[in-house]
Amino acid sequence: MKLKDKSKKQDTSSMSNLALLGIGLLSFLLTLGAGATGTYAWFTLTKFANVSFTEFKINENTGLQIGMKNSKGTIDYFQDIKDEDLAKYNVSYHPGSEMTDTSSMYGRLWLNETTKYDTDFPQLRTTYGVGNHKESGKANSGYLQFEFYLLAEEDMYLFLSDDETSVRARHEDNLEIAKRIQESGRTDVTVEDLDNVQNASRVSFFSEDGFYIYEPNALTGSATTYGGLLDLVPIDGYYDNDSNKEIVYGEYDTDDKIIYGDPLEEDIPVVGRASTFNAAHKKGVRPFDYAASVANGFKFAQEKTYTLDQLGISKDEGQFDPRVKTPIAKLRGHVPHRLVTTIYIEGWDLDVTQYITSAKFNVNLAFRGLAAPIKD
């Protein structure tokens, strides 16, 4: 398994002397399968993953339940949730749902001082179209999003279970897929390319206690850049341009800080594998000068993610240090706690290329409660 090595700033407060709750796990397994092949990155509107749940349950009865709202607006609680339950309570979900790569960019448009934590949902952005290079439209499909309610018998901090939470490529399936792709003539595609899909996925958790993005298989929280040059419209091997200037896509404030170089006298060929993120610079076009733009005050927005080490806790830990550990939520005893869980593919992650559009992988999530009085 490839691990990403990225940095994250830590909190500086501390906490200790917490009693560990007898382990109660909420877990489910997603199986993601492939769709179309031979495409480039998320901007191509390719549906490339089929999703179905095979398990969602509390493994032990420890005073923790998971609930969903029914058609009457009341909450039904479960020890075990199956595919048919998710489909019944979530009209947008059905076993085998298709996923596309979306992005959490422009989160400030929904997560701000006007956010209603009891009713709002995280918003993702969809692909770019002709004439749009900054704020793309809201994604209405292509991801999984569930509104759950957690009910605990006593106060507790909610973490991921670090020994049962994982996102892993289905290597044997991907090996067979890679062989079929190679037999079709695309000999450059390997199983390692397909297995890399495990690094592009994200799981976010949203509640009144905050918004946290879990990035699987990362050693430290990342700062994926929400922007850059793209070979998108059309996909022709060159970075897109308009009025003989390279188009700068993504989330940033204004265009007036962008600096361009002189028109190129010759093509600058692509180095390495071509993709939407990696293309040639075209003759006669003024290239985007990133370094000069930054010096001029230009800045892309960046993703903030957390690792399993930060959001997870083990069964042997009876306390945690908030400079190192970040609970997903704070559960008050006997009070339903709304937690929106979103599973998606982050389109700006550089692992999202044409080589993962056929891949399959599994997602396992498990929650663990750490009992302690909630004072704030």
C-alpha positions in Angstrom: 0.0 0.0 0.0 1.4 3.4 -1.0 1.4 5.9 1.9 1.3 9.6 1.2 3.7 11.8 3.2 2.2 15.2 3.8 2.3 17.7 6.6 -0.3 19.1 8.9 -0.2 21.7 11.7 -1.1 20.4 15.1 -3.3 21.9 17.9 -1.4 22.9 21.0 -3.9 22.1 23.8 -4.0 18.9 25.9 -6.4 16.4 27.4 -5.9 13.3 29.6 -7.4 11.0 32.2 -10.4 9.8 30.1 -11.9 6.4 30.6 -12.1 4.2 27.5 -15.6 3.0 26.8 -16.1 -0.8 26.2 -15.5 -1.0 22.5 -18.6 -0.4 20.3 -18.0 -0.3 16.6 -20.1 1.1 13.8 -18.7 -0.3 10.6 -19.5 -0.7 7.0 -17.8 -2.0 3.8 -18.0 -0.4 0.4 -17.0 -2.1 -2.7 -16.2 0.2 -5.6 -16.1 -1.1 -9.1 -15.0 0.3 -12.4 -16.9 1.9 -15.2 -15.5 3.5 -18.4 -11.8 3.2 -19.3 -9.4 5.2 -21.3 -10.4 8.6 -19.9 -8.2 11.2 -18.2 -9.2 12.9 -15.0 -12.2 14.0 -13.1 -13.0 16.9 -15.4 -14.0 14.5 -18.2 -17.3 13.6 -16.5 -16.5 9.9 -16.4 -18.5 7.7 -14.2 -16.0 5.2 -13.0 -17.0 3.6 -9.7 -19.9 1.4 -8.7 -20.6 1.4 -4.9 -22.6 -1.0 -2.7 -22.6 -1.6 1.0 -22.3 -5.1 2.3 -22.2 -4.4 6.1 -23.0 -1.6 8.5 -23.4 -2.6 12.1 -22.5 -2.1 15.7 -20.4 -5.1 16.5 -20.9 -4.9 20.3 -23.8 -3.7 22.4 -22.1 -0.9 24.3 -24.8 1.7 24.6 -24.2 3.2 21.2 -26.7 3.1 18.3 -26.9 4.5 14.8 -30.0 6.0 13.4 -31.6 7.4 10.3 -34.7 9.6 9.8 -37.8 7.9 8.4 -40.4 9.4 6.2 -42.2 10.8 9.2 -39.2 12.7 10.3 -38.5 10.6 13.4 -35.3 8.6 13.9 -35.2 4.8 13.7 -32.2 3.3 15.5 -30.3 0.1 14.5 -27.7 -2.3 15.6 -27.3 -3.5 12.1 -27.9 -1.6 8.8 -27.9 -3.4 5.5 -28.0 -2.2 1.9 -31.8 -2.3 1.8 -32.0 -0.1 4.9 -29.7 2.5 3.4 -31.8 2.5 0.2 -35.0 2.8 2.1 -33.9 5.7 4.2 -31.8 7.5 1.5 -33.7 7.9 -1.8 -30.5 8.9 -3.6 -28.8 5.7 -2.8 -29.1 2.3 -4.3 -26.8 -0.7 -4.3 -24.3 -0.3 -7.1 -24.6 3.5 -7.2 -22.1 5.1 -9.6 -19.5 7.5 -8.3 -17.6 10.2 -10.2 -14.7 12.3 -9.1 -15.8 15.5 -7.4 -14.1 18.1 -5.2 -14.5 19.7 -1.8 -13.1 23.0 -3.2 -15.1 26.2 -2.4 -16.1 24.8 1.0 -16.3 28.4 2.3 -19.4 28.9 0.2 -21.3 26.5 2.5 -19.2 26.2 5.6 -19.4 29.7 7.1 -21.1 31.8 9.7 -24.5 31.1 8.1 -24.2 27.3 8.2 -27.0 25.4 9.9 -25.5 22.4 11.5 -28.9 20.7 12.2 -30.0 20.8 8.5 -27.2 21.6 6.1 -25.1 19.1 4.1 -21.5 19.4 2.8 -21.4 20.5 -0.8 -19.1 19.2 -3.5 -18.2 20.7 -6.8 -18.5 19.1 -10.2 -16.5 19.2 -13.4 -15.6 22.3 -15.4 -17.3 23.2 -18.6 -16.4 25.5 -21.5 -16.0 29.1 -20.2 -15.8 28.1 -16.6 -12.4 28.0 -15.0 -13.0 28.9 -11.3 -16.1 28.0 -9.4 -17.6 25.0 -11.0 -21.2 23.9 -10.4 -22.5 22.0 -7.4 -22.3 18.3 -7.7 -25.7 16.7 -7.3 -24.5 13.1 -7.9 -21.4 11.0 -8.1 -20.8 10.7 -4.4 -22.3 9.0 -1.4 -23.8 11.1 1.5 -25.6 9.8 4.5 -27.3 11.6 7.4 -26.9 9.5 10.5 -27.8 10.1 14.1 -25.6 8.6 16.9 -27.2 8.0 20.3 -24.9 7.2 23.3 -26.0 6.2 26.8 -23.2 8.4 28.3 -21.0 11.2 27.2 -18.2 10.1 24.9 -15.8 11.4 22.2 -16.2 9.7 18.8 -13.2 8.5 16.9 -12.5 6.2 14.0 -11.4 2.7 15.1 -7.8 2.7 13.9 -7.5 -1.1 13.5 -10.7 -1.6 11.6 -10.8 1.5 9.3 -9.1 1.2 5.9 -9.3 2.1 2.3 -7.6 -0.6 0.2 -7.4 -1.4 -3.5 -8.9 -4.8 -4.5 -5.6 -6.0 -5.9 -6.7 -9.3 -7.3 -9.6 -7.7 -9.2 -7.4 -4.9 -10.4 -4.8 -7.4 -11.6 -7.4 -9.0 -13.8 -8.6 -5.6 -15.0 -5.1 -4.5 -15.8 -4.5 -7.7 -17.9 -7.7 -7.0 -19.9 -6.6 -3.4 -20.5 -3.1 -4.5 -21.6 -4.6 -7.1 -24.0 -6.7 -4.3 -25.6 -3.5 -2.5 -26.5 -2.9 -0.1 -23.6 0.3 -1.8 -22.5 1.4 1.1 -20.3 -1.3 0.4 -17.7 -0.2 -1.7 -14.7 -2.0 -3.1 -11.7 0.0 -0.6 -9.6 -1.7 2.2 -11.5 -5.1 0.8 -10.7 -4.3 0.1 -7.0 -3.4 3.8 -6.6 -7.1 4.6 -6.6 -7.0 4.0 -2.8 -5.2 7.2 -2.4 -7.6 9.5 -4.2 -10.7 8.7 -2.0 -11.9 10.9 0.9 -14.4 10.5 3.7 -15.7 13.6 5.4 -17.6 14.0 8.7 -19.8 17.0 9.4 -21.6 17.9 12.6 -22.0 20.8 15.0 -18.6 19.9 16.3 -16.8 20.6 13.0 -16.0 19.4 9.5 -13.2 16.8 9.1 -11.9 15.2 5.9 -10.2 11.8 6.4 -7.6 11.1 3.8 -6.8 7.3 3.7 -3.3 6.0 3.4 -1.6 9.3 4.2 1.2 9.6 6.8 0.3 13.2 7.5 -2.6 15.4 6.7 -2.4 16.8 3.2 -2.7 20.2 1.6 -3.9 19.2 -1.9 -4.0 22.3 -4.1 -7.4 23.2 -5.5 -6.2 24.5 -8.8 -3.7 24.4 -11.6 -3.3 24.0 -15.4 -5.4 21.4 -17.1 -5.7 19.7 -20.5 -9.5 19.6 -20.5 -11.4 21.3 -23.3 -10.4 19.8 -25.7 -8.2 16.9 -24.5 -5.4 17.4 -27.0 -2.2 17.0 -25.2 -1.8 20.7 -24.4 -2.8 22.8 -21.4 -6.0 24.7 -22.2 -5.7 28.3 -23.3 -7.9 31.3 -24.0 -6.9 34.4 -25.9 -3.4 32.9 -26.1 -3.0 32.7 -22.4 -3.0 29.4 -20.4 -6.2 29.0 -18.4 -5.7 28.8 -14.6 -8.4 26.6 -13.2 -9.4 26.2 -9.6 -10.2 28.1 -6.4 -8.4 31.4 -6.0 -9.6 35.0 -5.4 -9.0 37.0 -8.5 -7.3 36.8 -11.9 -5.4 40.1 -11.5 -2.6 38.5 -9.5 -1.7 36.0 -12.3 1.5 36.6 -14.2 2.1 35.2 -17.7 5.3 34.7 -19.5 6.0 35.8 -23.1 4.5 33.7 -25.9 6.4 30.5 -26.4 8.5 30.2 -29.6 8.3 26.4 -29.5 6.2 23.8 -27.8 7.4 22.6 -24.4 6.7 18.9 -24.5 5.1 17.0 -21.7 7.5 15.3 -19.3 6.5 11.8 -18.1 3.0 10.4 -18.5 0.4 12.7 -20.1 -2.8 13.4 -18.2 -5.2 16.2 -17.6 -2.7 17.4 -14.9 0.4 16.9 -17.0 0.4 18.2 -20.5 2.5 20.2 -23.0 2.8 24.0 -23.2 1.7 25.2 -26.7 3.7 27.3 -29.1 2.4 30.9 -29.3 0.6 30.8 -26.0 1.7 32.8 -22.9 2.5 30.3 -20.1 1.3 30.7 -16.6 4.2 31.7 -14.4 3.3 30.2 -11.0 6.4 31.4 -9.1 6.0 35.0 -10.3 2.3 34.9 -9.6 2.8 33.8 -6.0 5.4 36.6 -5.6 2.6 38.9 -6.9 0.2 37.7 -4.2 -1.5 34.9 -6.0 -2.6 31.9 -4.0 -4.6 28.7 -4.6 -6.9 27.4 -1.9 -5.8 24.1 -0.4 -7.5 21.1 1.1 -7.1 20.3 4.7 -7.3 16.6 5.6 -6.6 14.4 8.6 -5.0 11.0 8.8 -6.2 7.8 10.5 -3.6 8.5 13.2 -5.3 11.8 13.9 -8.9 10.8 13.7 -8.5 7.3 15.0 -8.0 5.7 18.4 -7.1 2.1 19.5 -9.0 -0.1 21.9 -6.1 0.2 24.3 -6.1 4.0 24.6 -8.0 5.4 27.6 -7.2 9.0 27.0 -6.1 11.3 24.2 -4.0 14.5 23.6 -5.9 16.9 21.3 -2.6 18.2 20.0 -2.3 14.8 18.3 -5.8 13.3 18.2 -9.0 14.9 16.8 -12.4 13.5 17.7 -14.9 13.4 14.9 -17.7 14.4 17.3 -18.6 14.9 21.0 -21.6 12.8 21.9 -23.7 13.9 24.9 -25.5 11.1 26.7 -29.0 10.4 25.6 -28.9 13.2 23.0 -29.1 12.3 19.3 -26.1 13.7 17.4 -26.4 14.4 13.7 -23.4 13.3 11.7 -23.3 13.6 7.9 -20.8 11.2 6.3 -19.7 11.8 2.7 -17.6 9.4 0.6 -16.2 10.8 -2.6 -13.2 10.9 -4.9 -11.2 14.2 -4.7 -10.7 15.4 -8.2 -7.8 17.7 -7.5 -5.8 14.8 -5.9 -3.0 14.1 -8.4 -3.7 10.4 -8.0 -6.9 10.9 -10.0 -5.7 10.1 -13.6 -6.8 7.9 -16.4 -5.0 5.0 -14.8 -7.5 4.6 -11.9 -10.8 4.9 -13.8 -11.1 1.1 -14.1 -9.9 0.3 -10.6 -11.8 -1.3 -7.7 -11.2 -0.8 -4.0 -12.9 -1.4 -0.6 -13.7 1.2 2.1 -14.1 0.0 5.7 -15.2 2.5 8.3 -15.5 1.8 12.0 -16.2 4.2 14.9 -15.0 3.9 18.5 -16.2 5.8 21.5 -14.1 7.1 24.3 -16.2 7.8 27.4 -15.6 11.0 29.3 -17.8 14.0 30.5 -18.4 16.6 27.8 -17.9 20.0 29.4 -18.1 22.4 26.4 
